[in-house]
């Protein structure tokens, strides 16, 4: 059982706990220096994903506009060319 836990954690549980405490203190210190909080990271990721979501659909809307504007010229031109080539 102990061997399985050591294999899962990568080291003995006590050493892993000490490493996690030290890294947590260092990360907390750096985040405090930059005045960052975990909730700020969450809101930053959330706003980034929402911006990508909204701008992605705006881009699709622009593609649809391009399609309709181009089709207003291409389809009548195609039909006229087909009618003119049908006579030959």
Backbone as JSON Lines, residues from 0, in Angstrom:
{"i":0,"aa":"X","n":[0.83,-1.19,0.0],"ca":[0.0,0.0,0.0],"c":[0.87,1.25,0.0]}
{"i":1,"aa":"X","n":[1.89,1.28,0.86],"ca":[2.78,2.44,0.96],"c":[3.54,2.65,-0.34]}
{"i":2,"aa":"X","n":[3.94,1.56,-0.99],"ca":[4.66,1.66,-2.26],"c":[3.78,2.3,-3.33]}
{"i":3,"aa":"X","n":[2.49,1.96,-3.35],"ca":[1.56,2.54,-4.31],"c":[1.39,4.04,-4.1]}
{"i":4,"aa":"X","n":[1.31,4.46,-2.85],"ca":[1.16,5.89,-2.54],"c":[2.43,6.64,-2.93]}
{"i":5,"aa":"X","n":[3.58,6.06,-2.6],"ca":[4.84,6.69,-2.98],"c":[4.97,6.81,-4.48]}
{"i":6,"aa":"X","n":[4.56,5.8,-5.19],"ca":[4.62,5.83,-6.65],"c":[3.67,6.9,-7.2]}
{"i":7,"aa":"X","n":[2.49,7.01,-6.62],"ca":[1.5,8.0,-7.06],"c":[2.0,9.42,-6.8]}
{"i":8,"aa":"X","n":[2.55,9.67,-5.6],"ca":[3.0,11.0,-5.23],"c":[4.36,11.35,-5.81]}
{"i":9,"aa":"X","n":[5.16,10.36,-6.12],"ca":[6.48,10.59,-6.64],"c":[7.56,10.63,-5.58]}
{"i":10,"aa":"X","n":[7.17,10.57,-4.32],"ca":[8.1,10.58,-3.19],"c":[7.3,10.19,-1.96]}
{"i":11,"aa":"X","n":[7.94,10.21,-0.8],"ca":[7.2,9.88,0.42],"c":[6.2,11.0,0.72]}
{"i":12,"aa":"X","n":[5.08,10.68,1.36],"ca":[4.06,11.7,1.63],"c":[4.59,12.89,2.43]}
{"i":13,"aa":"X","n":[5.47,12.66,3.4],"ca":[5.99,13.77,4.19],"c":[6.85,14.7,3.35]}
{"i":14,"aa":"X","n":[7.71,14.15,2.5],"ca":[8.55,14.98,1.64],"c":[7.7,15.75,0.64]}
{"i":15,"aa":"X","n":[6.68,15.13,0.1],"ca":[5.78,15.82,-0.83],"c":[5.06,16.95,-0.11]}
{"i":16,"aa":"X","n":[4.63,16.73,1.12],"ca":[3.95,17.77,1.9],"c":[4.88,18.96,2.15]}
{"i":17,"aa":"X","n":[6.13,18.69,2.5],"ca":[7.1,19.76,2.74],"c":[7.34,20.55,1.45]}
{"i":18,"aa":"X","n":[7.51,19.86,0.34],"ca":[7.71,20.53,-0.95],"c":[6.52,21.41,-1.3]}
{"i":19,"aa":"X","n":[5.31,20.89,-1.09],"ca":[4.11,21.67,-1.41],"c":[3.99,22.9,-0.53]}
{"i":20,"aa":"X","n":[4.34,22.78,0.74],"ca":[4.29,23.93,1.65],"c":[5.28,25.0,1.21]}
{"i":21,"aa":"X","n":[6.52,24.6,0.88],"ca":[7.54,25.55,0.46],"c":[7.13,26.26,-0.84]}
{"i":22,"aa":"X","n":[6.66,25.5,-1.82],"ca":[6.24,26.09,-3.09],"c":[5.03,26.99,-2.88]}
{"i":23,"aa":"X","n":[4.11,26.62,-2.02],"ca":[2.93,27.45,-1.74],"c":[3.33,28.78,-1.11]}
{"i":24,"aa":"X","n":[4.3,28.75,-0.21],"ca":[4.77,29.99,0.41],"c":[5.42,30.89,-0.64]}
{"i":25,"aa":"X","n":[6.26,30.32,-1.5],"ca":[6.92,31.12,-2.53],"c":[5.92,31.72,-3.51]}
{"i":26,"aa":"X","n":[4.97,30.91,-3.97],"ca":[3.96,31.41,-4.91],"c":[3.09,32.47,-4.24]}
{"i":27,"aa":"X","n":[2.71,32.26,-3.0],"ca":[1.93,33.26,-2.27],"c":[2.68,34.56,-2.1]}
{"i":28,"aa":"X","n":[3.99,34.48,-1.84],"ca":[4.81,35.68,-1.7],"c":[4.86,36.46,-3.01]}
{"i":29,"aa":"X","n":[5.12,35.76,-4.11],"ca":[5.19,36.41,-5.43],"c":[3.84,37.02,-5.8]}
{"i":30,"aa":"X","n":[2.75,36.29,-5.55],"ca":[1.42,36.81,-5.87],"c":[1.1,38.04,-5.04]}
{"i":31,"aa":"X","n":[1.55,38.07,-3.78],"ca":[1.32,39.24,-2.93],"c":[2.12,40.43,-3.43]}
{"i":32,"aa":"X","n":[3.34,40.21,-3.89],"ca":[4.16,41.3,-4.42],"c":[3.47,41.95,-5.62]}
{"i":33,"aa":"X","n":[2.91,41.14,-6.51],"ca":[2.25,41.66,-7.7],"c":[0.78,42.01,-7.46]}
{"i":34,"aa":"X","n":[0.31,41.86,-6.23],"ca":[-1.07,42.16,-5.86],"c":[-2.06,41.32,-6.69]}
{"i":35,"aa":"X","n":[-1.73,40.06,-6.86],"ca":[-2.6,39.12,-7.56],"c":[-3.31,38.25,-6.53]}
{"i":36,"aa":"X","n":[-4.53,37.89,-6.85],"ca":[-5.3,36.99,-5.99],"c":[-5.87,35.88,-6.86]}
{"i":37,"aa":"X","n":[-6.1,34.71,-6.3],"ca":[-6.62,33.6,-7.1],"c":[-7.92,33.95,-7.82]}
{"i":38,"aa":"X","n":[-8.78,34.74,-7.2],"ca":[-10.03,35.11,-7.85],"c":[-9.77,35.99,-9.08]}
{"i":39,"aa":"X","n":[-8.68,36.79,-9.05],"ca":[-8.32,37.6,-10.21],"c":[-7.92,36.72,-11.38]}
{"i":40,"aa":"X","n":[-7.2,35.65,-11.08],"ca":[-6.82,34.71,-12.14],"c":[-8.05,34.06,-12.74]}
{"i":41,"aa":"X","n":[-8.99,33.67,-11.87],"ca":[-10.24,33.07,-12.35],"c":[-11.0,34.04,-13.25]}
{"i":42,"aa":"X","n":[-11.16,35.29,-12.79],"ca":[-11.9,36.27,-13.59],"c":[-11.16,36.62,-14.88]}
{"i":43,"aa":"X","n":[-9.83,36.61,-14.86],"ca":[-9.06,36.86,-16.07],"c":[-9.28,35.77,-17.11]}
{"i":44,"aa":"X","n":[-9.24,34.53,-16.67],"ca":[-9.49,33.41,-17.59],"c":[-10.91,33.45,-18.1]}
{"i":45,"aa":"X","n":[-11.86,33.74,-17.21],"ca":[-13.27,33.81,-17.59],"c":[-13.51,34.9,-18.62]}
{"i":46,"aa":"X","n":[-12.96,36.1,-18.4],"ca":[-13.18,37.19,-19.34],"c":[-12.49,36.9,-20.67]}
{"i":47,"aa":"X","n":[-11.32,36.24,-20.64],"ca":[-10.64,35.86,-21.88],"c":[-11.5,34.9,-22.69]}
{"i":48,"aa":"X","n":[-12.06,33.89,-22.04],"ca":[-12.89,32.92,-22.76],"c":[-14.17,33.56,-23.29]}
{"i":49,"aa":"X","n":[-14.75,34.47,-22.51],"ca":[-15.95,35.17,-23.0],"c":[-15.64,36.06,-24.19]}
{"i":50,"aa":"X","n":[-14.49,36.75,-24.16],"ca":[-14.1,37.58,-25.3],"c":[-13.89,36.74,-26.55]}
{"i":51,"aa":"X","n":[-13.21,35.6,-26.38],"ca":[-13.0,34.71,-27.53],"c":[-14.35,34.21,-28.05]}
{"i":52,"aa":"X","n":[-15.26,33.88,-27.15],"ca":[-16.59,33.39,-27.54],"c":[-17.34,34.44,-28.34]}
{"i":53,"aa":"X","n":[-17.4,35.66,-27.8],"ca":[-18.17,36.71,-28.46],"c":[-17.52,37.17,-29.76]}
{"i":54,"aa":"X","n":[-16.22,37.32,-29.77],"ca":[-15.55,37.76,-30.99],"c":[-15.56,36.66,-32.04]}
{"i":55,"aa":"X","n":[-15.57,35.42,-31.61],"ca":[-15.66,34.31,-32.57],"c":[-16.98,34.34,-33.32]}
{"i":56,"aa":"X","n":[-18.07,34.58,-32.6],"ca":[-19.36,34.66,-33.27],"c":[-19.48,35.92,-34.09]}
{"i":57,"aa":"X","n":[-18.84,37.0,-33.68],"ca":[-18.84,38.22,-34.49],"c":[-18.1,37.96,-35.8]}
{"i":58,"aa":"X","n":[-17.0,37.2,-35.74],"ca":[-16.26,36.87,-36.96],"c":[-17.12,36.0,-37.88]}
{"i":59,"aa":"X","n":[-17.86,35.07,-37.3],"ca":[-18.75,34.25,-38.13],"c":[-19.84,35.11,-38.76]}
{"i":60,"aa":"X","n":[-20.32,36.11,-38.04],"ca":[-21.31,37.03,-38.59],"c":[-20.74,37.81,-39.76]}
{"i":61,"aa":"X","n":[-19.49,38.24,-39.65],"ca":[-18.85,38.96,-40.75],"c":[-18.66,38.04,-41.96]}
{"i":62,"aa":"X","n":[-18.32,36.78,-41.73],"ca":[-18.18,35.83,-42.84],"c":[-19.52,35.66,-43.54]}
{"i":63,"aa":"X","n":[-20.59,35.6,-42.76],"ca":[-21.92,35.51,-43.36],"c":[-22.24,36.74,-44.18]}
{"i":64,"aa":"X","n":[-21.86,37.92,-43.7],"ca":[-22.07,39.15,-44.46],"c":[-21.29,39.11,-45.77]}
{"i":65,"aa":"X","n":[-20.03,38.66,-45.71],"ca":[-19.21,38.56,-46.92],"c":[-19.83,37.59,-47.91]}
{"i":66,"aa":"X","n":[-20.36,36.5,-47.38],"ca":[-20.99,35.5,-48.24],"c":[-22.19,36.08,-48.97]}
{"i":67,"aa":"X","n":[-23.05,36.79,-48.26],"ca":[-24.24,37.36,-48.88],"c":[-23.89,38.45,-49.89]}
{"i":68,"aa":"X","n":[-22.95,39.32,-49.55],"ca":[-22.56,40.38,-50.47],"c":[-21.93,39.79,-51.72]}
{"i":69,"aa":"X","n":[-21.06,38.81,-51.55],"ca":[-20.43,38.18,-52.71],"c":[-21.44,37.4,-53.54]}
{"i":70,"aa":"X","n":[-22.38,36.73,-52.89],"ca":[-23.39,35.96,-53.62],"c":[-24.31,36.87,-54.41]}
{"i":71,"aa":"X","n":[-24.52,38.1,-53.95],"ca":[-25.37,39.04,-54.69],"c":[-24.75,39.39,-56.03]}
{"i":72,"aa":"X","n":[-23.45,39.25,-56.18],"ca":[-22.79,39.53,-57.45],"c":[-22.51,38.24,-58.22]}
{"i":73,"aa":"X","n":[-22.04,37.22,-57.54],"ca":[-21.58,36.01,-58.2],"c":[-22.72,35.2,-58.8]}
{"i":74,"aa":"X","n":[-23.81,35.04,-58.07],"ca":[-24.9,34.18,-58.57],"c":[-25.56,34.77,-59.81]}
{"i":75,"aa":"X","n":[-25.91,36.07,-59.83],"ca":[-26.46,36.6,-61.09],"c":[-25.46,36.52,-62.24]}
{"i":76,"aa":"X","n":[-24.18,36.77,-61.98],"ca":[-23.17,36.67,-63.04],"c":[-23.08,35.23,-63.54]}
{"i":77,"aa":"X","n":[-23.11,34.27,-62.63],"ca":[-23.09,32.85,-63.01],"c":[-24.3,32.5,-63.88]}
{"i":78,"aa":"X","n":[-25.48,32.95,-63.47],"ca":[-26.69,32.66,-64.24],"c":[-26.64,33.29,-65.62]}
{"i":79,"aa":"X","n":[-26.17,34.52,-65.7],"ca":[-26.07,35.19,-67.0],"c":[-25.09,34.46,-67.9]}
{"i":80,"aa":"X","n":[-23.94,34.07,-67.37],"ca":[-22.95,33.33,-68.17],"c":[-23.48,31.97,-68.6]}
{"i":81,"aa":"X","n":[-24.24,31.29,-67.76],"ca":[-24.82,30.0,-68.14],"c":[-25.87,30.16,-69.23]}
{"i":82,"aa":"X","n":[-26.68,31.21,-69.12],"ca":[-27.71,31.46,-70.14],"c":[-27.05,31.8,-71.47]}
{"i":83,"aa":"X","n":[-26.01,32.64,-71.43],"ca":[-25.32,33.01,-72.69],"c":[-24.59,31.81,-73.29]}
{"i":84,"aa":"X","n":[-24.03,30.92,-72.5],"ca":[-23.32,29.76,-73.05],"c":[-24.3,28.66,-73.46]}
{"i":85,"aa":"X","n":[-25.54,28.71,-73.01],"ca":[-26.54,27.7,-73.37],"c":[-26.96,27.86,-74.82]}
{"i":86,"aa":"X","n":[-26.93,29.07,-75.33],"ca":[-27.34,29.32,-76.71],"c":[-26.37,28.7,-77.71]}
{"i":87,"aa":"X","n":[-25.13,28.52,-77.35],"ca":[-24.13,28.01,-78.29],"c":[-24.28,26.58,-78.5]}
